[in-house]
Amino acid sequence: MIHVDALPNDAPGATKIIQQYAADTRKEKGAVRIEVYAQIDRPNHFSMVEVWQDQNAFDAHEAAAHTKQFREQIQPTLGSPFDERLHKMLE
């Protein structure tokens, strides 16, 4: 789960960066699902849910050039620190 809070004036640019990141991520081997949400009453607040086939797929994603590029591009738009929280499914 990733939370991105962009500065209000940067919301349109952040939206484009996030949409490109999601499109690139969906093409990766081992990507099961990626969903991107914008908060209804605060369109500069985004949540992304990523599901990976396994730890190796996630590690490869973290090392991918487009992931690094996304983090560099999104950084100037942030109104709060980048917030990535790793979860596992409870069985």
N, C-alpha and C positions, 0 to 999 in steps of 0.2 A: 504494500500500500504506500503510495507516495502522495503527499499533500504539497501543493504549490500555491502560495499566496502571492500573486503579482500585485504590484502597485496599481491602483485603479486606472490610471492613465495608460498603463502598459498592458492592460487586459487584451486588447486586440492582437498585439504582437505576441504576447505569451500564448494566446490561443493557437496561433499559427505554428509556433514552435512546438507546442505540445501535440498538435494534430500530426505534424510531420514525424515527431518521435514515435507516436503510436503506430503510424503507418509503417515506418521502418522496423519497429519492434515486431509487428505482426508477421513479418517475413522471415524472422529468425527461426532457425531449427530449434525445436524444443519449446517454442512459445505456444502455450495452450490457449491463452486468452489475455487480452488487454482491453480494459474498458476505461473510458475517460469521462469524467463528470464535471460540470460547472455548477456551482451552487446557484440556485434560482435567484435569491435575493442579493447575492454578492458575486456577480459574474467574473470577478477577478480571483476567485477561490476555486481551485481545481482539486479533484481527487482522482487518482489513477489506481486501478486494481490490475495487477499482473499475476498470472498463474503460469508457472513453469513446469515442464515435464519432470525435471529433477535438478539437483544442485549443480551438476555440470552445465546444464543449459543456462541456469541463472548466472553462473560464474562467467560463461562465455559472453552472455549479454552485458554483464558489468564491464568486461574488457573490450567490448565492441567499439569501433570508432564512432558510430552514430550515437551511442550512449554518452560517450565523453563529449562529443560535440553538443548534444542536447544540454548537458549540464553547464557547459561554458556559455551557450547562447541564452539559457534561461536565467543565469545568475544576475545580470544587470536589471532584470525586470522584477526581482523578488522584493517583496515588502517584509518578509520574515524568512528565517533560515529554511533551506531545503529540508524537507522532512520525509525521510524514507523509513518505514517501519516494516520489518520482516515478520511474517506470520507463518504458521503451519496449520494445516487442516487437522481438526480434532476428529478422532474416529471413535 
